């Protein structure tokens, strides 16, 4: 796999790199990769495929012993498993110092639609969208994002996945994190994927000036003025 540079993504990254909202900060990052294997990718892909085939088979076997309806149909086909390998390889390139488990990956990835992504984006990136309009005017942040993604991976031909790991499988879970989302826009024909991570964390907790002073039941005060 190889990192790809696009001016349309760079413009969005420059804006999303650090949005200080007072008591909290919003960050976002878009990265594009080609899914064509190169160098060490071939060996890693083969290892992931073997691990995935073996342990998913074991997982499906255990599921059938208990509840057949719980079997993850999205990974039962070979093409879907190949897609999953691409997604895990992308994670390795994004965070080369972190060891991802292909075993658990199928439990963390979920299929999404543009509408489901848009609903999440509109809800959690409302403040960032307002800041974008104040700074840039004209076209909204979401529309600008749509055009950029369409330029890079042709959204009409894309499969969209969310990555929602537990805390132990999230390499960039920052102290004071309020929420975070990870999406993958994968074009099978182009063999190209764009990742989009956006998150929000409390500046008070990140600075170490709060956490121990606020009882658990009062933590909601941090979120009181958020537009979500």
C-alpha positions as CSV (number, residue, x, y, z in Angstrom):
1,X,0.0,0.0,0.0
2,X,1.1,3.5,-0.6
3,X,0.1,6.9,0.9
4,X,-1.5,9.2,-1.7
5,X,-1.5,13.0,-1.7
6,X,-4.5,15.0,-2.8
7,X,-4.8,18.8,-2.5
8,X,-8.5,18.5,-1.7
9,X,-7.8,16.4,1.3
10,X,-4.9,18.6,2.4
11,X,-7.2,21.6,2.5
12,X,-9.6,19.8,4.8
13,X,-6.8,18.5,7.0
14,X,-5.3,22.0,7.4
15,X,-8.7,23.1,8.8
16,X,-9.4,20.0,11.0
17,X,-5.9,19.6,12.5
18,X,-6.8,21.4,15.7
19,X,-10.1,23.2,16.3
20,X,-10.0,24.8,19.8
21,X,-13.5,25.2,21.1
22,X,-12.5,26.4,24.5
23,X,-13.0,23.6,27.0
24,X,-12.7,21.0,24.2
25,X,-10.8,20.5,20.9
26,X,-12.0,18.8,17.7
27,X,-9.5,17.1,15.4
28,X,-9.9,15.4,12.1
29,X,-7.7,13.7,9.6
30,X,-8.2,12.3,6.1
31,X,-5.7,9.9,4.4
32,X,-5.7,8.2,1.1
33,X,-4.0,4.9,0.2
34,X,-3.7,2.6,-2.7
35,X,-4.6,-1.0,-1.9
36,X,-2.0,-2.4,-4.3
37,X,0.4,-4.5,-2.3
38,X,4.1,-3.5,-2.3
39,X,7.1,-4.9,-0.5
40,X,6.3,-6.1,3.1
41,X,2.6,-5.7,2.4
42,X,2.5,-9.0,0.5
43,X,3.8,-11.0,3.5
44,X,1.7,-9.2,6.0
45,X,-1.4,-9.6,3.8
46,X,-0.7,-13.4,3.5
47,X,-0.3,-13.7,7.3
48,X,-3.4,-11.7,8.0
49,X,-5.4,-13.8,5.5
50,X,-4.3,-17.1,7.1
51,X,-5.0,-15.8,10.6
52,X,-8.4,-14.4,9.5
53,X,-9.5,-17.5,7.7
54,X,-8.6,-19.8,10.7
55,X,-10.0,-17.7,13.4
56,X,-13.1,-16.5,11.6
57,X,-13.9,-20.2,10.9
58,X,-13.5,-20.9,14.6
59,X,-15.7,-17.9,15.4
60,X,-18.4,-19.0,13.0
61,X,-18.3,-22.5,14.5
62,X,-18.8,-21.2,18.0
63,X,-21.6,-18.9,16.8
64,X,-23.4,-21.8,15.1
65,X,-23.3,-23.7,18.3
66,X,-25.2,-21.0,20.1
67,X,-27.1,-18.7,17.8
68,X,-26.8,-18.9,14.0
69,X,-28.3,-15.5,13.6
70,X,-25.2,-14.0,15.2
71,X,-22.9,-15.2,12.5
72,X,-21.4,-12.2,10.7
73,X,-22.5,-12.6,7.1
74,X,-20.4,-9.6,6.0
75,X,-17.2,-11.7,6.4
76,X,-18.4,-15.0,5.2
77,X,-17.4,-14.5,1.6
78,X,-13.8,-14.5,0.3
79,X,-14.2,-11.1,-1.3
80,X,-15.4,-9.6,2.0
81,X,-12.5,-11.2,3.9
82,X,-10.1,-9.7,1.3
83,X,-11.7,-6.3,1.9
84,X,-11.2,-6.8,5.6
85,X,-7.5,-7.5,5.1
86,X,-7.2,-4.3,3.1
87,X,-8.8,-2.4,5.9
88,X,-6.5,-3.9,8.5
89,X,-3.5,-3.2,6.3
90,X,-4.6,0.4,6.1
91,X,-4.6,0.6,9.9
92,X,-1.1,-0.8,9.9
93,X,0.1,2.0,7.6
94,X,-1.8,4.6,9.6
95,X,-0.3,3.5,12.9
96,X,2.9,1.5,12.1
97,X,3.9,1.1,15.8
98,X,0.6,-0.6,16.8
99,X,-0.2,-4.3,16.4
100,X,-3.7,-4.8,15.1
101,X,-5.5,-8.0,15.6
102,X,-7.2,-9.3,12.5
103,X,-9.0,-11.7,14.8
104,X,-10.9,-8.9,16.5
105,X,-11.1,-6.7,13.4
106,X,-14.2,-8.3,12.0
107,X,-16.0,-7.5,15.3
108,X,-15.0,-3.8,15.1
109,X,-15.7,-3.0,11.4
110,X,-19.3,-2.2,10.4
111,X,-20.9,-1.5,7.1
112,X,-22.3,2.0,6.7
113,X,-24.1,4.1,4.2
114,X,-23.6,7.7,3.2
115,X,-26.8,8.6,5.1
116,X,-25.6,7.0,8.3
117,X,-22.3,8.7,8.0
118,X,-23.9,12.0,7.3
119,X,-26.1,11.7,10.4
120,X,-23.1,11.1,12.6
121,X,-21.2,13.9,11.0
122,X,-24.0,16.4,11.2
123,X,-24.5,15.6,14.9
124,X,-21.0,15.6,16.2
125,X,-19.3,18.0,13.8
126,X,-21.9,20.7,14.1
127,X,-19.5,23.1,15.8
128,X,-16.7,22.4,13.3
129,X,-19.2,23.0,10.5
130,X,-20.1,26.4,11.9
131,X,-16.4,27.3,12.3
132,X,-15.8,26.3,8.6
133,X,-18.5,28.6,7.3
134,X,-17.2,31.5,9.4
135,X,-13.7,30.9,8.1
136,X,-14.3,29.9,4.5
137,X,-17.9,30.9,3.8
138,X,-19.7,29.5,0.7
139,X,-19.9,25.7,0.5
140,X,-20.6,23.8,3.8
141,X,-18.0,21.5,5.4
142,X,-20.0,18.4,4.6
143,X,-20.4,19.4,0.9
144,X,-16.7,20.1,0.7
145,X,-15.9,16.8,2.2
146,X,-18.3,15.0,-0.1
147,X,-16.6,16.6,-3.2
148,X,-13.2,15.7,-1.9
149,X,-14.1,12.1,-1.3
150,X,-15.8,11.9,-4.6
151,X,-12.7,13.2,-6.4
152,X,-10.5,10.6,-4.7
153,X,-12.6,7.5,-4.4
154,X,-15.8,8.1,-6.4
155,X,-18.4,7.8,-3.7
156,X,-21.1,6.2,-5.9
157,X,-18.7,3.2,-6.2
158,X,-17.6,3.1,-2.6
159,X,-18.2,0.8,0.3
160,X,-18.2,2.7,3.6
161,X,-17.1,1.1,6.8
162,X,-16.9,2.3,10.4
163,X,-14.2,1.2,12.8
164,X,-15.4,1.2,16.4
165,X,-12.8,-0.7,18.6
166,X,-12.8,-1.0,22.3
167,X,-10.2,1.2,24.2
168,X,-7.5,-1.5,24.0
169,X,-7.7,-1.6,20.2
170,X,-7.8,2.1,19.6
171,X,-4.2,3.4,19.0
172,X,-5.1,7.1,19.3
173,X,-7.5,7.1,22.2
174,X,-6.4,10.4,23.8
175,X,-6.7,11.2,27.5
176,X,-9.9,13.2,27.9
177,X,-11.6,11.8,24.8
178,X,-15.3,12.6,24.7
179,X,-16.0,10.9,21.4
180,X,-14.2,9.6,18.3
181,X,-15.2,8.1,15.0
182,X,-13.2,6.2,12.2
183,X,-14.6,5.7,8.7
184,X,-13.2,4.0,5.7
185,X,-14.3,4.8,2.1
186,X,-13.2,1.9,0.0
187,X,-13.4,1.7,-3.8
188,X,-12.9,-1.8,-4.9
189,X,-12.5,-1.0,-8.6
190,X,-9.9,1.7,-8.0
191,X,-8.2,-0.4,-5.2
192,X,-8.1,2.8,-3.2
193,X,-9.3,3.7,0.3
194,X,-9.7,7.0,2.2
195,X,-9.7,7.0,6.0
196,X,-11.4,9.7,8.0
197,X,-10.9,10.0,11.8
198,X,-12.5,12.8,13.7
199,X,-12.6,13.1,17.5
200,X,-13.3,15.5,20.4
201,X,-11.6,15.7,23.7
202,X,-11.8,17.8,26.8
203,X,-9.0,20.4,27.1
204,X,-9.5,20.4,30.9
205,X,-8.9,16.7,31.3
206,X,-6.1,16.7,28.7
207,X,-4.3,19.4,30.7
208,X,-4.7,17.4,33.9
209,X,-6.6,20.3,35.5
210,X,-9.8,18.5,36.1
211,X,-10.4,14.8,36.3
212,X,-9.6,14.1,39.9
213,X,-11.6,17.2,41.1
214,X,-15.0,16.3,39.5
215,X,-17.1,13.6,40.9
216,X,-18.4,11.1,38.3
217,X,-22.0,12.3,38.5
218,X,-20.9,15.8,37.6
219,X,-19.0,14.9,34.5
220,X,-21.9,15.9,32.4
221,X,-21.1,19.5,33.0
222,X,-18.3,19.2,30.5
223,X,-20.8,18.4,27.8
224,X,-23.6,20.7,28.9
225,X,-23.0,23.3,26.2
226,X,-22.3,20.9,23.3
227,X,-24.6,21.1,20.3
228,X,-25.2,17.3,19.9
